Amino acid sequence: MLEGKALIEDTDMPIKMQIQAMSYASQALDLYDVLDCKSIAAHIKKEFDKKYGGGWQCVVGSNFGCFFTHTKGTFIYFTLETLNFLIFKGASAP
C-alpha cells in the first residue's frame, strides 16, 4: 500500500465508500505502473462493480476534462500521488 495521502477535491459519496475508493486506488497503484492509467482505472471499476453493483465509471490520469451525469451519492474526485481519480455511477436518462 502506498504511503501517499489522497486529497479529495469533491465528492457526494458516503464516507465508507470514499475510503473504499481511495483504498482501491492505492491497491491499483501497487499493482500497475503509474503510467498505465487504463489498467488502474479498469481495476477500480471492476472492484466497484463487484462491491456496489454494475454501472460504475472510472477515469484516471493527470490531465483530463469531463462532463457527465451521475447517480446521487456515487461521485468522488480525488488526487493520489501524481494522478487524479474520478469515480461515479452513471445516471439513467429521464
C-alpha positions as CSV (number, residue, x, y, z in Angstrom):
1,M,0.0,0.0,0.0
2,L,1.3,3.4,-0.9
3,E,2.3,5.9,1.8
4,G,0.8,8.9,-0.1
5,K,-2.3,10.6,1.2
6,A,-5.2,11.2,-1.0
7,L,-6.7,14.6,-1.3
8,I,-10.4,14.7,-2.0
9,E,-11.3,17.6,-4.4
10,D,-15.1,16.9,-4.5
11,T,-17.5,14.2,-3.5
12,D,-21.1,13.3,-2.6
13,M,-20.2,9.7,-1.6
14,P,-20.8,8.3,1.9
15,I,-17.6,8.2,4.0
16,K,-17.2,4.4,3.9
17,M,-17.5,4.4,0.1
18,Q,-14.9,7.3,-0.1
19,I,-12.5,5.2,2.0
20,Q,-13.1,2.2,-0.3
21,A,-12.4,4.3,-3.4
22,M,-9.1,5.5,-2.1
23,S,-8.2,2.0,-0.9
24,Y,-8.9,0.6,-4.4
25,A,-6.9,3.4,-6.0
26,S,-3.9,2.7,-3.7
27,Q,-4.2,-1.0,-4.4
28,A,-4.2,-0.4,-8.2
29,L,-1.1,1.8,-7.9
30,D,0.6,-1.1,-6.1
31,L,-0.4,-3.5,-8.9
32,Y,0.2,-1.4,-12.0
33,D,2.8,1.1,-13.3
34,V,1.7,4.7,-12.6
35,L,1.8,5.4,-16.4
36,D,-0.7,2.5,-17.0
37,C,-3.8,4.7,-16.3
38,K,-6.1,2.4,-18.3
39,S,-5.3,-0.7,-16.2
40,I,-5.5,1.3,-12.9
41,A,-9.0,2.6,-13.9
42,A,-10.2,-0.8,-15.0
43,H,-9.1,-2.3,-11.7
44,I,-11.0,0.3,-9.7
45,K,-14.1,0.0,-11.9
46,K,-14.2,-3.8,-11.6
47,E,-13.8,-3.6,-7.8
48,F,-16.6,-1.1,-7.5
49,D,-18.9,-3.2,-9.8
50,K,-18.2,-6.2,-7.6
51,K,-18.9,-4.4,-4.3
52,Y,-21.7,-2.0,-5.3
53,G,-23.2,-3.5,-8.5
54,G,-22.6,-2.6,-12.1
55,G,-22.6,0.7,-13.9
56,W,-19.5,2.4,-12.4
57,Q,-17.2,4.5,-14.4
58,C,-13.6,5.4,-13.6
59,V,-11.2,7.9,-15.2
60,V,-7.6,8.1,-14.1
61,G,-4.9,10.5,-15.4
62,S,-3.0,13.7,-14.8
63,N,-4.8,15.9,-17.3
64,F,-8.4,15.3,-18.5
65,G,-11.7,17.1,-18.8
66,C,-15.1,15.6,-18.4
67,F,-18.8,16.3,-18.3
68,F,-21.3,13.7,-17.0
69,T,-24.4,13.0,-15.1
70,H,-24.1,10.7,-12.0
71,T,-26.4,9.0,-9.6
72,K,-26.6,11.0,-6.3
73,G,-24.2,9.7,-3.7
74,T,-21.8,8.0,-6.1
75,F,-19.3,10.6,-7.1
76,I,-15.8,11.2,-6.0
77,Y,-12.9,13.2,-7.5
78,F,-9.5,12.9,-5.7
79,T,-5.8,13.1,-6.2
80,L,-3.4,10.4,-5.0
81,E,0.4,10.5,-5.8
82,T,0.6,12.2,-9.2
83,L,-2.8,11.1,-10.5
84,N,-6.3,12.3,-10.4
85,F,-9.2,9.8,-9.9
86,L,-12.8,10.3,-11.0
87,I,-15.2,7.6,-10.0
88,F,-19.0,7.7,-10.4
89,K,-22.0,5.6,-11.2
90,G,-23.8,6.8,-14.3
91,A,-27.4,8.1,-14.1
92,S,-30.2,7.0,-16.3
93,A,-31.7,9.5,-18.7
94,P,-35.1,10.9,-17.5
